[in-house]
Amino acid sequence: MFKFNFYTKIVSIVIVLLIPVLLLYVYSNQTTTGVLREELNQSNYNQLTFFQNQVNTNIEMISSWPHLLIHDPDVASFQAIFLKDKTLNLDGINLVKRIQTKLGLQESSSNWRTGLSIYSPSLGRVVSENGASYYDQKVLNQSITNGWQVSKKRVYGKDQFIFSLYTLSPFSSLANPETANTIIKVEFDSSNIQDMLDRFKGDGRKEPFYYKKGVGVIYNRSANAELSSQLIAKLEKLGLHEVDNLTVKIGEESYLVHAVLSQTTGWYLIDYMPLSDMMSPIYSSNRLFYITVVGSLLVGIIGAYLLHSQVQVPILQLVRAFRRLKDGDYAVRLSPKGSHEFAFLSRQFNLMVEQIQELFEKVYVEKLHVKEARLKQLQSQINPHFFYNCFSFITSMAKLRNHEAVVAMAHNLSKYYRYTTRQERDLVPLSDEVEFVQYYLKIQQMRMPRLTFTIDISSQANPLLVPPLVLQPLVENAVLHGIEPQAEEGIIRIMTECVGSSMYLIVDDNGLGLSDEGITSLTLALEKPVEEKSGYGLWNVHQRMRLHFGENAGLEFSLSPLGGLRVILKWPLSIEEGQEDGLIHSSSNSRNSKLEDTDGSDITSG
């Protein structure tokens, strides 16, 4: 479970203080963004409407020219003259000149590039600013429809649209143009609209264009045609209305799109701009605010860390040191840093502990003397009770006059007794213990010929130091309680294993063994005070190993692969022992697996 310490509490307070500020800013930012969007939509709508009105005004002005010309006296005289006389005379030529002049003046009255033509269906002649000529009535009849007509042509590899308007006098002759007295045609191309789109684009952020479904698109001259085409495809899916304000996403970019329908031409004026361009000031403000929030959070974290490291950590170190001191660890020391008050407390604590440790060292020395005396006492408790059986064996063999058996028993018994009575050292090499056990096992073999034993001790383990008389009680226990009560052949196997940084001395037998409950009971008995009825042997060995090597040393019990009991005598190896003897490797043997060592001694008897 996560625990709130002083540092996390301070950081949590800083975060809690920043959250309302962050929420308030997000709310304010959303409100500001919404207002800005509305203002931008209204502003763009006003601009588009104004521009659309300008275009419509020009078109409506051009549309009014034919009505003015129809009532012009020269246009009326032109028709009357040609009705009386089919040939051109000087008056007629002058009249055409005057009409051409008026057509030129009318065309020049607008900034747009336009064209005016007057048709006389009765004469089959057309007059324009550029001259007079004949025309094909059938072709003209096919071109005449009500309202503005749009045709498309390619000019320098680009589409150009021609807008044309026919006005007939009288108007009722629209269905039969050949019966009209006069037909006036006015036309202009889309370059005029492009000029206005270029001026409207002006600031460089807008991308206006005209669009009519099924007809085409009139781009400004610097437009991104590919992007506009993608935008049109999106708009066709969404559907367009007379006035639209949309946000359309193309790729990774979102665009703000405005569209206004021209009631005069039926074309949509569409303008779009990247949303990021309009929102960039807000985005910059957001980034600055978030950077400020992150900076404030970092400052708060750094402040909390300094408070934690400069105040809480020294206090916690002092508390832990007092707890360790309370538990009896007088080697505890603090490492004061700096010259603040807590450094002074740390130095005073160290001084106090040093004085306490000096007082306890004297007591500890006395305890060591007591422990040494206890070791001697435990060692002396080993009672070689089997001496009685050995003397009985010698007596029996002497009566039977088996001198060789008597000599062998006396020889092994003397070796055995010499080892047990001349132990002046606290620790002996493992090889000495193994040699001593061999004498013991040979004595038992003389008493029980059915007994066989195997000793497999690695050469690296032989020089390791152990307390004297720790192996013999294990073997004696196997012989007396495992093998002797049964009549079958008895087997004892002694071997060593290195498991990690610990040495295992293993004694296996094929005797009666113990149940799981018996093993558990025996293990628990080792930790309790010794009871006379349970004997001193195993308890003695276990306690002596712990006194010498610590809590990780002692005895363990398990079922033996031979069928009886396995007794493991374990103790930790020092780093120096492991490196010198080559016992500690990067990959240790697994427990209860045979140590493979070609240099180990292998002694078999039986």
NUKE-812003 format. One record per residue (C-alpha): residue in three letters; x, y, z. Coordinates in steps of 0.05 Angstrom, whole numbers, padded with zeros to 5 digits, always signed. Layout:
<rs>
AlaXYZ;...
</rs>
This chain:
<rs>
Met+00000+00000+00000;Phe+00026+00069-00019;Lys+00048+00108+00042;Phe+00045+00184+00043;Asn+00109+00211+00071;Phe+00128+00283+00082;Tyr+00154+00292+00011;Thr+00092+00263-00023;Lys+00047+00305+00021;Ile+00082+00370+00001;Val+00080+00351-00073;Ser+00007+00333-00066;Ile-00008+00401-00035;Val+00027+00436-00093;Ile-00013+00395-00144;Val-00078+00409-00107;Leu-00063+00484-00109;Leu-00048+00482-00183;Ile-00110+00441-00203;Pro-00161+00498-00191;Val-00117+00547-00229;Leu-00111+00497-00287;Leu-00186+00484-00288;Leu-00202+00558-00286;Tyr-00154+00572-00343;Val-00183+00515-00385;Tyr-00254+00542-00374;Ser-00232+00613-00390;Asn-00194+00588-00451;Gln-00254+00550-00477;Thr-00299+00611-00467;Thr-00249+00656-00502;Thr-00241+00607-00559;Gly-00316+00603-00568;Val-00324+00679-00570;Leu-00266+00685-00618;Arg-00297+00633-00664;Glu-00363+00670-00665;Glu-00328+00736-00679;Leu-00286+00705-00734;Asn-00348+00673-00765;Gln-00386+00738-00764;Ser-00327+00778-00790;Asn-00314+00729-00847;Tyr-00388+00727-00863;Asn-00390+00803-00867;Gln-00329+00805-00912;Leu-00355+00750-00958;Thr-00423+00783-00962;Phe-00392+00851-00978;Phe-00348+00819-01032;Gln-00407+00780-01060;Asn-00447+00845-01064;Gln-00391+00879-01102;Val-00389+00823-01153;Asn-00465+00822-01158;Thr-00466+00897-01166;Asn-00419+00894-01225;Ile-00458+00838-01257;Glu-00524+00874-01247;Met-00495+00938-01276;Ile-00471+00900-01337;Ser-00540+00867-01341;Ser-00573+00936-01346;Trp-00532+00958-01407;Pro-00576+00923-01459;His-00639+00957-01432;Leu-00606+01025-01439;Leu-00581+01011-01509;Ile-00649+00986-01534;His-00678+01054-01520;Asp-00619+01091-01552;Pro-00641+01132-01615;Asp-00582+01110-01656;Val-00596+01036-01643;Ala-00669+01047-01663;Ser-00647+01088-01725;Phe-00597+01033-01743;Gln-00653+00982-01748;Ala-00700+01030-01787;Ile-00645+01048-01837;Phe-00630+00977-01853;Leu-00702+00960-01860;Lys-00710+01012-01916;Asp-00645+01000-01951;Lys-00604+00935-01953;Thr-00541+00969-01975;Leu-00494+01011-01934;Asn-00493+01085-01949;Leu-00454+01141-01918;Asp-00508+01156-01867;Gly-00512+01083-01847;Ile-00437+01079-01841;Asn-00436+01140-01796;Leu-00492+01111-01755;Val-00454+01046-01744;Lys-00393+01087-01724;Arg-00435+01124-01672;Ile-00464+01059-01646;Gln-00394+01029-01640;Thr-00371+01090-01603;Lys-00429+01084-01554;Leu-00414+01010-01545;Gly-00342+01027-01529;Leu-00363+01082-01480;Gln-00411+01033-01447;Glu-00358+00980-01440;Ser-00308+01029-01412;Ser-00357+01052-01358;Ser-00339+00989-01318;Asn-00272+00964-01291;Trp-00289+00896-01319;Arg-00268+00873-01388;Thr-00334+00864-01424;Gly-00362+00856-01494;Leu-00426+00886-01524;Ser-00457+00862-01590;Ile-00522+00885-01625;Tyr-00556+00835-01671;Ser-00608+00850-01724;Pro-00647+00786-01738;Ser-00683+00817-01798;Leu-00617+00835-01831;Gly-00573+00780-01803;Arg-00520+00831-01782;Val-00483+00842-01717;Val-00448+00906-01694;Ser-00395+00908-01640;Glu-00340+00956-01620;Asn-00293+00920-01666;Gly-00337+00924-01728;Ala-00400+00899-01764;Ser-00410+00831-01797;Tyr-00460+00778-01815;Tyr-00480+00721-01767;Asp-00515+00654-01770;Gln-00585+00660-01742;Lys-00591+00586-01726;Val-00528+00586-01684;Leu-00552+00649-01649;Asn-00620+00617-01635;Gln-00586+00558-01601;Ser-00546+00604-01556;Ile-00603+00648-01532;Thr-00633+00628-01464;Asn-00662+00667-01407;Gly-00612+00693-01356;Trp-00537+00688-01352;Gln-00504+00631-01389;Val-00436+00602-01372;Ser-00390+00567-01421;Lys-00320+00540-01407;Lys-00257+00542-01450;Arg-00184+00526-01441;Val-00136+00585-01441;Tyr-00062+00571-01431;Gly-00077+00503-01400;Lys-00128+00532-01350;Asp-00203+00534-01348;Gln-00236+00601-01363;Phe-00310+00615-01359;Ile-00349+00661-01406;Phe-00412+00693-01377;Ser-00463+00715-01430;Leu-00531+00750-01426;Tyr-00579+00761-01485;Thr-00633+00815-01484;Leu-00687+00815-01539;Ser-00734+00871-01561;Pro-00790+00858-01556;Phe-00780+00810-01496;Ser-00838+00766-01520;Ser-00795+00743-01579;Leu-00750+00702-01532;Ala-00783+00638-01556;Asn-00772+00658-01629;Pro-00709+00700-01633;Glu-00715+00709-01708;Thr-00777+00752-01698;Ala-00741+00801-01652;Asn-00726+00871-01675;Thr-00661+00876-01637;Ile-00618+00827-01597;Ile-00564+00854-01551;Lys-00511+00808-01522;Val-00465+00827-01464;Glu-00410+00781-01440;Phe-00349+00778-01395;Asp-00299+00725-01375;Ser-00279+00698-01307;Ser-00213+00736-01306;Asn-00252+00796-01280;Ile-00275+00754-01220;Gln-00205+00728-01211;Asp-00179+00800-01207;Met-00228+00814-01150;Leu-00211+00748-01115;Asp-00137+00767-01118;Arg-00152+00834-01086;Phe-00197+00802-01034;Lys-00144+00751-01016;Gly-00099+00811-00999;Asp-00074+00793-00929;Gly-00050+00724-00951;Arg-00091+00685-00900;Lys-00154+00678-00943;Glu-00162+00629-01000;Pro-00228+00652-01034;Phe-00256+00618-01096;Tyr-00323+00611-01132;Tyr-00355+00544-01140;Lys-00418+00518-01175;Lys-00434+00445-01175;Gly-00434+00415-01245;Val-00402+00478-01275;Gly-00333+00487-01244;Val-00288+00529-01199;Ile-00260+00598-01207;Tyr-00195+00602-01167;Asn-00155+00662-01148;Arg-00090+00662-01186;Ser-00047+00639-01127;Ala-00095+00587-01100;Asn-00076+00517-01079;Ala-00120+00480-01129;Glu-00106+00411-01099;Leu-00125+00431-01029;Ser-00186+00468-01055;Ser-00208+00406-01093;Gln-00203+00364-01030;Leu-00243+00417-00993;Ile-00297+00417-01047;Ala-00302+00341-01043;Lys-00314+00347-00968;Leu-00365+00402-00976;Glu-00404+00362-01029;Lys-00411+00305-00978;Leu-00433+00352-00923;Gly-00479+00393-00968;Leu-00479+00469-00976;His-00531+00520-00955;Glu-00540+00593-00972;Val-00495+00611-00914;Asp-00449+00561-00881;Asn-00396+00564-00826;Leu-00360+00497-00823;Thr-00297+00466-00794;Val-00269+00415-00843;Lys-00209+00370-00828;Ile-00163+00352-00886;Gly-00105+00308-00867;Glu-00078+00332-00800;Glu-00101+00404-00809;Ser-00169+00433-00793;Tyr-00196+00491-00835;Leu-00249+00543-00820;Val-00294+00547-00881;His-00346+00601-00898;Ala-00393+00598-00958;Val-00443+00649-00985;Leu-00490+00636-01044;Ser-00498+00690-01099;Gln-00571+00698-01116;Thr-00551+00732-01181;Thr-00505+00679-01211;Gly-00521+00617-01168;Trp-00447+00609-01152;Tyr-00419+00598-01081;Leu-00365+00644-01056;Ile-00323+00600-01011;Asp-00266+00622-00966;Tyr-00224+00579-00920;Met-00163+00588-00875;Pro-00124+00541-00829;Leu-00154+00540-00760;Ser-00084+00540-00730;Asp-00069+00607-00762;Met-00127+00640-00726;Met-00117+00602-00662;Ser-00041+00610-00659;Pro-00043+00667-00609;Ile-00087+00626-00563;Tyr-00043+00565-00574;Ser+00018+00607-00557;Ser-00017+00632-00494;Asn-00036+00560-00476;Arg+00036+00536-00485;Leu+00062+00594-00442;Phe+00010+00579-00388;Tyr+00025+00504-00388;Ile+00099+00517-00386;Thr+00087+00563-00327;Val+00045+00510-00292;Val+00098+00457-00305;Gly+00151+00505-00281;Ser+00112+00520-00218;Leu+00102+00445-00207;Leu+00177+00434-00216;Val+00193+00490-00168;Gly+00144+00460-00118;Ile+00175+00391-00126;Ile+00245+00419-00119;Gly+00224+00458-00057;Ala+00190+00396-00028;Tyr+00252+00355-00044;Leu+00298+00405-00009;Leu+00252+00406+00051;His+00250+00330+00049;Ser+00325+00321+00042;Gln+00346+00376+00089;Val+00294+00364+00144;Gln+00256+00299+00139;Val+00313+00254+00117;Pro+00359+00274+00174;Ile+00302+00265+00224;Leu+00286+00196+00195;Gln+00359+00176+00196;Leu+00363+00197+00269;Val+00299+00158+00285;Arg+00326+00095+00250;Ala+00393+00102+00285;Phe+00358+00106+00353;Arg+00317+00044+00335;Arg+00380+00006+00315;Leu+00412+00029+00379;Lys+00352+00005+00417;Asp+00359-00063+00383;Gly+00431-00068+00406;Asp+00468-00046+00343;Tyr+00522-00002+00373;Ala+00560+00001+00307;Val+00508+00049+00279;Arg+00536+00116+00257;Leu+00507+00176+00221;Ser+00541+00214+00165;Pro+00530+00288+00179;Lys+00533+00335+00119;Gly+00537+00410+00122;Ser+00537+00454+00183;His+00462+00459+00198;Glu+00428+00438+00263;Phe+00416+00367+00241;Ala+00490+00357+00226;Phe+00505+00380+00297;Leu+00454+00330+00324;Ser+00485+00274+00282;Arg+00554+00288+00309;Gln+00529+00288+00380;Phe+00492+00223+00368;Asn+00556+00190+00341;Leu+00595+00214+00402;Met+00542+00186+00449;Val+00541+00118+00414;Glu+00617+00114+00416;Gln+00616+00124+00491;Ile+00562+00071+00499;Gln+00600+00023+00455;Glu+00662+00031+00497;Leu+00623+00012+00559;Phe+00592-00049+00526;Glu+00658-00074+00496;Lys+00682-00092+00565;Val+00618-00132+00577;Tyr+00625-00164+00508;Val+00695-00188+00523;Glu+00668-00222+00584;Lys+00613-00254+00543;Leu+00666-00281+00495;His+00701-00315+00552;Val+00635-00345+00573;Lys+00621-00369+00502;Glu+00690-00402+00498;Ala+00678-00437+00563;Arg+00610-00461+00535;Leu+00644-00488+00473;Lys+00692-00528+00514;Gln+00634-00554+00555;Leu+00594-00575+00494;Gln+00654-00609+00464;Ser+00667-00648+00528;Gln+00595-00672+00529;Ile+00608-00720+00471;Asn+00608-00787+00506;Pro+00640-00843+00464;His+00593-00894+00496;Phe+00610-00943+00441;Phe+00677-00955+00478;Tyr+00640-01006+00520;Asn+00620-01045+00457;Cys+00691-01040+00431;Phe+00721-01069+00494;Ser+00668-01123+00493;Phe+00688-01139+00421;Ile+00762-01143+00441;Thr+00745-01189+00498;Ser+00704-01234+00453;Met+00758-01236+00399;Ala+00811-01251+00451;Lys+00771-01310+00478;Leu+00764-01335+00406;Arg+00839-01324+00398;Asn+00827-01278+00337;His+00890-01238+00346;Glu+00884-01200+00280;Ala+00815-01173+00299;Val+00841-01153+00367;Val+00901-01117+00337;Ala+00857-01081+00285;Met+00806-01060+00336;Ala+00860-01036+00384;His+00895-00998+00328;Asn+00832-00962+00304;Leu+00809-00950+00376;Ser+00876-00919+00394;Lys+00872-00873+00333;Tyr+00801-00855+00351;Tyr+00817-00842+00424;Arg+00879-00801+00407;Tyr+00837-00754+00363;Thr+00783-00745+00416;Thr+00830-00731+00473;Arg+00880-00685+00439;Gln+00834-00630+00414;Glu+00866-00565+00434;Arg+00842-00525+00373;Asp+00775-00493+00363;Leu+00774-00510+00289;Val+00805-00568+00250;Pro+00810-00584+00175;Leu+00752-00623+00147;Ser+00802-00676+00123;Asp+00820-00691+00196;Glu+00747-00701+00214;Val+00738-00748+00154;Glu+00799-00789+00174;Phe+00774-00794+00245;Val+00705-00819+00220;Gln+00740-00872+00179;Tyr+00769-00902+00242;Tyr+00701-00901+00274;Leu+00668-00935+00214;Lys+00722-00988+00210;Ile+00710-01004+00284;Gln+00635-01010+00270;Gln+00650-01054+00209;Met+00686-01103+00254;Arg+00624-01106+00298;Met+00575-01107+00238;Pro+00606-01138+00176;Arg+00543-01121+00137;Leu+00561-01047+00142;Thr+00592-01013+00080;Phe+00609-00940+00072;Thr+00629-00891+00017;Ile+00666-00825+00028;Asp+00669-00774-00028;Ile+00700-00709-00005;Ser+00724-00659-00057;Ser+00797-00638-00053;Gln+00775-00565-00049;Ala+00733-00579+00013;Asn+00788-00617+00051;Pro+00825-00556+00078;Leu+00761-00521+00103;Leu+00760-00511+00178;Val+00703-00538+00222;Pro+00694-00550+00297;Pro+00723-00617+00318;Leu+00678-00677+00329;Val+00620-00652+00286;Leu+00618-00707+00234;Gln+00626-00768+00280;Pro+00559-00757+00318;Leu+00522-00755+00251;Val+00553-00820+00228;Glu+00543-00852+00297;Asn+00470-00831+00295;Ala+00462-00865+00227;Val+00495-00929+00251;Leu+00459-00936+00318;His+00389-00911+00299;Gly+00386-00927+00225;Ile+00426-00988+00207;Glu+00437-01028+00271;Pro+00362-01040+00286;Gln+00351-01075+00219;Ala+00381-01140+00194;Glu+00393-01119+00122;Glu+00458-01094+00092;Gly+00475-01024+00117;Ile+00502-00969+00073;Ile+00530-00901+00094;Arg+00550-00849+00043;Ile+00588-00785+00062;Met+00599-00730+00010;Thr+00605-00654+00002;Glu+00569-00604-00042;Cys+00579-00529-00052;Val+00512-00493-00058;Gly+00520-00419-00073;Ser+00566-00391-00019;Ser+00552-00448+00030;Met+00586-00516+00040;Tyr+00542-00578+00051;Leu+00570-00641+00086;Ile+00518-00696+00073;Val+00511-00762+00109;Asp+00462-00812+00076;Asp+00441-00881+00102;Asn+00393-00936+00080;Gly+00368-00948+00150;Leu+00299-00942+00181;Gly+00294-00867+00167;Leu+00241-00820+00195;Ser+00172-00798+00173;Asp+00158-00725+00154;Glu+00129-00714+00223;Gly+00191-00744+00255;Ile+00237-00699+00213;Thr+00197-00638+00233;Ser+00199-00657+00307;Leu+00275-00670+00304;Thr+00286-00602+00270;Leu+00246-00566+00323;Ala+00283-00602+00379;Leu+00349-00572+00355;Glu+00324-00502+00372;Lys+00300-00519+00442;Pro+00341-00529+00505;Val+00372-00599+00506;Glu+00332-00654+00540;Glu+00369-00713+00571;Lys+00321-00764+00541;Ser+00335-00739+00471;Gly+00410-00740+00476;Tyr+00465-00689+00465;Gly+00496-00712+00399;Leu+00458-00676+00344;Trp+00438-00617+00388;Asn+00511-00608+00408;Val+00534-00607+00336;His+00479-00558+00315;Gln+00494-00509+00371;Arg+00569-00511+00361;Met+00563-00497+00287;Arg+00518-00437+00301;Leu+00566-00410+00354;His+00623-00413+00304;Phe+00589-00394+00238;Gly+00525-00357+00256;Glu+00451-00369+00246;Asn+00458-00395+00174;Ala+00498-00455+00198;Gly+00473-00520+00230;Leu+00437-00584+00213;Glu+00381-00600+00165;Phe+00344-00666+00155;Ser+00308-00697+00096;Leu+00294-00765+00064;Ser+00355-00799+00035;Pro+00358-00825-00037;Leu+00385-00890-00005;Gly+00320-00899+00031;Gly+00338-00877+00101;Leu+00353-00808+00130;Arg+00396-00753+00101;Val+00432-00707+00150;Ile+00462-00643+00122;Leu+00515-00604+00159;Lys+00518-00535+00127;Trp+00559-00472+00141;Pro+00572-00408+00101;Leu+00638-00400+00065;Ser+00677-00335+00072;Ile+00694-00300+00007;Glu+00768-00314+00019;Glu+00755-00389+00029;Gly+00711-00393-00033;Gln+00761-00357-00078;Glu+00823-00393-00052;Asp+00792-00463-00057;Gly+00752-00450-00121;Leu+00686-00467-00088;Ile+00645-00405-00103;His+00628-00401-00177;Ser+00582-00357-00218;Ser+00535-00416-00226;Ser+00526-00457-00162;Asn+00505-00529-00157;Ser+00432-00541-00138;Arg+00418-00568-00070;Asn+00418-00644-00060;Ser+00454-00655-00127;Lys+00520-00692-00129;Leu+00581-00647-00134;Glu+00622-00667-00195;Asp+00696-00664-00178;Thr+00747-00708-00210;Asp+00800-00689-00159;Gly+00758-00710-00097;Ser+00779-00768-00054;Asp+00734-00829-00060;Ile+00743-00880-00005;Thr+00700-00943-00006;Ser+00702-00999+00045;Gly+00659-01061+00054;
</rs>
